[in-house]
Amino acid sequence: MAKQEYIIAPSILSADFARLGEEVDKVVSAGADWVHFDVMDNHYVPNLTIGPLVCEALRKYGILVPIDVHLMVQPVDSLIENFADCGATYITFHPEASEDVDRSIHLIKKNQCKAGLVLNPASPLSLLDNFWEKLDMILLMSVNPGFAGQDFIPSVLNKVSTLRKIIDDKGLKVRLEVDGGIKLGNIAEIAKAGGDTFVAGSAIFGENNYQEIITKIRKKLD
């Protein structure tokens, strides 16, 4: 079996927004694979964060790595098109927030982006039924969405393991992303359960030396 390719995707929600371009450039130079966007609308979740223009600004700044956009918004379709136009690579959304999940997935792919669905800690896996073959990524929230800096919910590990088995049994090429409370002390356990893509915000941007912390994370994944 080929060695698992792990992806580290720092969330800019924890970055210094006064120096965002510089911050993202530094974290990518330090070894981050992707950049993760937490897009909140103060409607689907109780917080308001960033929109497509920030994505466009980072592309214009010269950020070339994949931009992974997690839409915590309702409705989703108009922002799908806006983020695609502004340089997104992956776009994920919550099935409960879409009026027509199949249409939203199709819209993402029509706009040349990779599509994913997001499950909250209490969301049933049955929400993925009928969509397995259409997904490029499944994002499991390991905190309740809305705010950075929350602790990892341990029960989500069981859901990670279950999803990994389903993905492998079906022979799907679907990334299994985990977001929320990921840090140096638990990332190896999450990877062992089956996660392969890790969103880390304060665990990376809260450190002074990005290269040092990303190197330590990589060692935990070896």
C-alpha positions as a Markdown table, in Angstrom:
| # | Residue | x | y | z |
|---|---|---|---|---|
| 1 | Met | 0.0 | 0.0 | 0.0 |
| 2 | Ala | 1.3 | 3.4 | -0.9 |
| 3 | Lys | 2.2 | 5.8 | 1.9 |
| 4 | Gln | -0.7 | 8.1 | 2.8 |
| 5 | Glu | -0.3 | 11.7 | 1.5 |
| 6 | Tyr | -1.1 | 14.0 | 4.4 |
| 7 | Ile | -2.2 | 17.6 | 3.8 |
| 8 | Ile | -1.7 | 20.4 | 6.3 |
| 9 | Ala | -4.1 | 23.3 | 5.7 |
| 10 | Pro | -3.7 | 26.2 | 8.1 |
| 11 | Ser | -6.8 | 28.2 | 8.7 |
| 12 | Ile | -6.4 | 31.9 | 8.1 |
| 13 | Leu | -9.1 | 32.5 | 10.7 |
| 14 | Ser | -6.2 | 32.5 | 13.2 |
| 15 | Ala | -3.8 | 34.6 | 11.2 |
| 16 | Asp | -3.0 | 38.2 | 11.7 |
| 17 | Phe | -5.4 | 39.9 | 9.2 |
| 18 | Ala | -3.4 | 43.2 | 9.3 |
| 19 | Arg | -0.6 | 41.3 | 7.5 |
| 20 | Leu | -2.6 | 38.5 | 5.9 |
| 21 | Gly | -0.7 | 38.2 | 2.6 |
| 22 | Glu | 2.6 | 38.1 | 4.4 |
| 23 | Glu | 1.3 | 35.6 | 7.0 |
| 24 | Val | 0.0 | 33.2 | 4.3 |
| 25 | Asp | 3.2 | 33.5 | 2.3 |
| 26 | Lys | 5.2 | 32.7 | 5.5 |
| 27 | Val | 3.1 | 29.7 | 6.4 |
| 28 | Val | 3.3 | 28.3 | 2.8 |
| 29 | Ser | 7.0 | 28.8 | 2.7 |
| 30 | Ala | 7.2 | 27.0 | 6.1 |
| 31 | Gly | 5.7 | 23.9 | 4.5 |
| 32 | Ala | 1.9 | 24.2 | 4.5 |
| 33 | Asp | 0.2 | 22.4 | 1.6 |
| 34 | Trp | -3.1 | 24.4 | 1.3 |
| 35 | Val | -4.7 | 27.5 | 2.8 |
| 36 | His | -8.0 | 27.0 | 4.5 |
| 37 | Phe | -10.8 | 29.6 | 4.5 |
| 38 | Asp | -13.5 | 29.5 | 7.2 |
| 39 | Val | -16.4 | 31.5 | 5.6 |
| 40 | Met | -19.1 | 32.4 | 8.1 |
| 41 | Asp | -22.2 | 34.5 | 7.5 |
| 42 | Asn | -23.6 | 35.2 | 10.9 |
| 43 | His | -26.7 | 33.3 | 9.8 |
| 44 | Tyr | -25.9 | 29.6 | 9.4 |
| 45 | Val | -23.3 | 30.1 | 12.2 |
| 46 | Pro | -23.1 | 32.8 | 14.8 |
| 47 | Asn | -20.0 | 34.6 | 13.4 |
| 48 | Leu | -19.0 | 36.7 | 10.5 |
| 49 | Thr | -15.7 | 36.3 | 8.8 |
| 50 | Ile | -14.4 | 36.7 | 5.2 |
| 51 | Gly | -15.7 | 36.7 | 1.6 |
| 52 | Pro | -14.4 | 36.1 | -1.9 |
| 53 | Leu | -12.4 | 39.3 | -2.2 |
| 54 | Val | -10.0 | 38.0 | 0.4 |
| 55 | Cys | -9.4 | 34.9 | -1.7 |
| 56 | Glu | -8.9 | 37.1 | -4.8 |
| 57 | Ala | -6.5 | 39.3 | -2.9 |
| 58 | Leu | -4.3 | 36.4 | -1.8 |
| 59 | Arg | -4.2 | 35.1 | -5.4 |
| 60 | Lys | -3.1 | 38.6 | -6.6 |
| 61 | Tyr | -0.6 | 38.7 | -3.8 |
| 62 | Gly | 1.0 | 35.6 | -5.3 |
| 63 | Ile | -0.4 | 32.7 | -3.3 |
| 64 | Leu | -0.3 | 29.7 | -5.6 |
| 65 | Val | -1.1 | 26.7 | -3.3 |
| 66 | Pro | -4.7 | 25.3 | -3.3 |
| 67 | Ile | -7.2 | 27.4 | -1.4 |
| 68 | Asp | -9.7 | 25.2 | 0.5 |
| 69 | Val | -12.9 | 27.2 | 1.1 |
| 70 | His | -15.3 | 25.9 | 3.8 |
| 71 | Leu | -18.7 | 27.6 | 3.4 |
| 72 | Met | -20.6 | 28.0 | 6.6 |
| 73 | Val | -23.3 | 30.0 | 4.9 |
| 74 | Gln | -26.9 | 29.7 | 3.9 |
| 75 | Pro | -27.8 | 29.8 | 1.0 |
| 76 | Val | -24.6 | 28.5 | -0.6 |
| 77 | Asp | -24.9 | 28.7 | -4.4 |
| 78 | Ser | -24.1 | 32.4 | -5.0 |
| 79 | Leu | -21.0 | 32.2 | -2.9 |
| 80 | Ile | -19.9 | 29.1 | -4.7 |
| 81 | Glu | -19.7 | 31.0 | -8.0 |
| 82 | Asn | -18.1 | 34.0 | -6.3 |
| 83 | Phe | -15.3 | 32.0 | -4.7 |
| 84 | Ala | -14.7 | 30.0 | -7.8 |
| 85 | Asp | -14.3 | 33.2 | -9.8 |
| 86 | Cys | -11.8 | 34.5 | -7.1 |
| 87 | Gly | -9.5 | 31.5 | -7.2 |
| 88 | Ala | -10.8 | 28.8 | -4.9 |
| 89 | Thr | -9.6 | 25.2 | -5.5 |
| 90 | Tyr | -11.8 | 23.2 | -3.1 |
| 91 | Ile | -15.3 | 24.3 | -2.0 |
| 92 | Thr | -17.1 | 22.5 | 0.7 |
| 93 | Phe | -20.5 | 23.2 | 2.2 |
| 94 | His | -23.0 | 21.8 | 4.7 |
| 95 | Pro | -25.8 | 19.8 | 3.1 |
| 96 | Glu | -28.3 | 21.2 | 5.6 |
| 97 | Ala | -27.5 | 24.7 | 4.2 |
| 98 | Ser | -28.2 | 23.9 | 0.6 |
| 99 | Glu | -31.7 | 24.0 | -1.0 |
| 100 | Asp | -30.5 | 21.3 | -3.5 |
| 101 | Val | -27.3 | 19.4 | -2.5 |
| 102 | Asp | -26.8 | 17.8 | -5.9 |
| 103 | Arg | -27.2 | 21.1 | -7.7 |
| 104 | Ser | -24.7 | 22.8 | -5.4 |
| 105 | Ile | -22.1 | 20.0 | -6.0 |
| 106 | His | -22.7 | 20.3 | -9.7 |
| 107 | Leu | -22.3 | 24.1 | -9.5 |
| 108 | Ile | -18.9 | 23.7 | -7.8 |
| 109 | Lys | -17.7 | 21.3 | -10.5 |
| 110 | Lys | -19.1 | 23.4 | -13.3 |
| 111 | Asn | -16.9 | 26.2 | -12.1 |
| 112 | Gln | -13.8 | 24.0 | -12.2 |
| 113 | Cys | -13.4 | 23.5 | -8.5 |
| 114 | Lys | -13.3 | 20.3 | -6.4 |
| 115 | Ala | -16.4 | 19.6 | -4.3 |
| 116 | Gly | -17.0 | 18.5 | -0.8 |
| 117 | Leu | -19.6 | 18.1 | 1.9 |
| 118 | Val | -19.2 | 19.0 | 5.6 |
| 119 | Leu | -20.6 | 17.2 | 8.6 |
| 120 | Asn | -20.9 | 18.8 | 12.0 |
| 121 | Pro | -20.1 | 16.6 | 15.0 |
| 122 | Ala | -23.8 | 15.6 | 15.5 |
| 123 | Ser | -24.6 | 15.3 | 11.8 |
| 124 | Pro | -25.5 | 11.8 | 10.6 |
| 125 | Leu | -23.4 | 10.1 | 7.9 |
| 126 | Ser | -26.6 | 9.4 | 6.1 |
| 127 | Leu | -26.4 | 13.0 | 4.8 |
| 128 | Leu | -23.7 | 11.7 | 2.4 |
| 129 | Asp | -25.9 | 9.1 | 0.9 |
| 130 | Asn | -26.4 | 9.5 | -2.9 |
| 131 | Phe | -23.4 | 11.8 | -3.2 |
| 132 | Trp | -20.3 | 9.5 | -2.5 |
| 133 | Glu | -19.3 | 9.2 | -6.1 |
| 134 | Lys | -19.6 | 12.9 | -6.7 |
| 135 | Leu | -17.3 | 14.1 | -3.9 |
| 136 | Asp | -13.6 | 15.0 | -3.9 |
| 137 | Met | -13.6 | 15.6 | -0.2 |
| 138 | Ile | -15.5 | 15.0 | 3.0 |
| 139 | Leu | -14.8 | 17.5 | 5.8 |
| 140 | Leu | -15.6 | 16.4 | 9.4 |
| 141 | Met | -16.0 | 19.1 | 11.9 |
| 142 | Ser | -14.4 | 18.1 | 15.2 |
| 143 | Val | -15.8 | 21.2 | 17.0 |
| 144 | Asn | -19.1 | 23.0 | 16.6 |
| 145 | Pro | -18.6 | 25.5 | 13.8 |
| 146 | Gly | -18.5 | 29.2 | 14.5 |
| 147 | Phe | -15.4 | 30.1 | 16.4 |
| 148 | Ala | -11.7 | 29.4 | 16.4 |
| 149 | Gly | -9.8 | 28.0 | 19.3 |
| 150 | Gln | -12.2 | 25.3 | 20.5 |
| 151 | Asp | -11.2 | 21.9 | 21.9 |
| 152 | Phe | -11.3 | 18.8 | 19.8 |
| 153 | Ile | -14.4 | 16.6 | 20.4 |
| 154 | Pro | -13.0 | 13.1 | 21.0 |
| 155 | Ser | -16.2 | 11.3 | 19.9 |
| 156 | Val | -15.5 | 12.5 | 16.3 |
| 157 | Leu | -12.7 | 10.0 | 16.1 |
| 158 | Asn | -15.2 | 7.2 | 15.7 |
| 159 | Lys | -16.8 | 9.0 | 12.8 |
| 160 | Val | -13.4 | 9.5 | 11.2 |
| 161 | Ser | -12.8 | 5.7 | 11.5 |
| 162 | Thr | -16.2 | 4.8 | 10.1 |
| 163 | Leu | -15.8 | 7.2 | 7.1 |
| 164 | Arg | -12.3 | 5.9 | 6.4 |
| 165 | Lys | -13.6 | 2.4 | 6.2 |
| 166 | Ile | -16.5 | 3.4 | 3.9 |
| 167 | Ile | -14.2 | 5.4 | 1.6 |
| 168 | Asp | -11.7 | 2.5 | 1.4 |
| 169 | Asp | -14.4 | -0.2 | 0.9 |
| 170 | Lys | -15.9 | 1.8 | -1.9 |
| 171 | Gly | -12.5 | 2.5 | -3.5 |
| 172 | Leu | -13.1 | 6.2 | -3.6 |
| 173 | Lys | -10.5 | 8.9 | -4.2 |
| 174 | Val | -12.0 | 11.2 | -1.6 |
| 175 | Arg | -9.9 | 13.3 | 0.8 |
| 176 | Leu | -11.0 | 13.0 | 4.5 |
| 177 | Glu | -10.5 | 16.4 | 6.1 |
| 178 | Val | -10.8 | 17.1 | 9.8 |
| 179 | Asp | -11.2 | 20.6 | 11.2 |
| 180 | Gly | -11.4 | 21.8 | 14.8 |
| 181 | Gly | -9.1 | 21.6 | 17.8 |
| 182 | Ile | -6.3 | 19.9 | 15.9 |
| 183 | Lys | -2.9 | 20.3 | 17.5 |
| 184 | Leu | 0.5 | 18.6 | 18.0 |
| 185 | Gly | -0.9 | 16.4 | 20.8 |
| 186 | Asn | -3.7 | 14.8 | 18.9 |
| 187 | Ile | -2.9 | 14.9 | 15.2 |
| 188 | Ala | -1.3 | 11.5 | 15.2 |
| 189 | Glu | -4.4 | 9.9 | 16.7 |
| 190 | Ile | -6.6 | 11.6 | 14.1 |
| 191 | Ala | -4.4 | 10.3 | 11.3 |
| 192 | Lys | -4.4 | 6.8 | 12.8 |
| 193 | Ala | -8.3 | 6.9 | 12.7 |
| 194 | Gly | -8.1 | 7.8 | 9.0 |
| 195 | Gly | -7.9 | 11.5 | 8.6 |
| 196 | Asp | -5.6 | 12.6 | 5.8 |
| 197 | Thr | -6.2 | 16.4 | 5.6 |
| 198 | Phe | -5.8 | 18.5 | 8.6 |
| 199 | Val | -7.1 | 22.1 | 9.3 |
| 200 | Ala | -5.1 | 23.7 | 12.0 |
| 201 | Gly | -5.6 | 27.4 | 13.0 |
| 202 | Ser | -4.3 | 28.6 | 16.3 |
| 203 | Ala | -2.0 | 25.5 | 16.6 |
| 204 | Ile | 0.0 | 26.9 | 13.7 |
| 205 | Phe | -0.7 | 30.7 | 13.5 |
| 206 | Gly | -0.4 | 30.9 | 17.3 |
| 207 | Glu | 3.2 | 29.9 | 17.2 |
| 208 | Asn | 6.1 | 32.2 | 16.5 |
| 209 | Asn | 8.0 | 29.9 | 14.2 |
| 210 | Tyr | 5.7 | 28.4 | 11.5 |
| 211 | Gln | 8.4 | 26.2 | 10.0 |
| 212 | Glu | 9.3 | 24.7 | 13.4 |
| 213 | Ile | 5.6 | 23.8 | 14.3 |
| 214 | Ile | 4.8 | 22.4 | 10.8 |
| 215 | Thr | 8.0 | 20.3 | 10.9 |
| 216 | Lys | 6.9 | 18.9 | 14.3 |
| 217 | Ile | 3.4 | 18.1 | 12.9 |
| 218 | Arg | 5.0 | 16.3 | 10.0 |
| 219 | Lys | 7.0 | 14.2 | 12.3 |
| 220 | Lys | 3.9 | 13.2 | 14.2 |
| 221 | Leu | 2.4 | 12.0 | 10.9 |
| 222 | Asp | 5.5 | 9.9 | 9.9 |
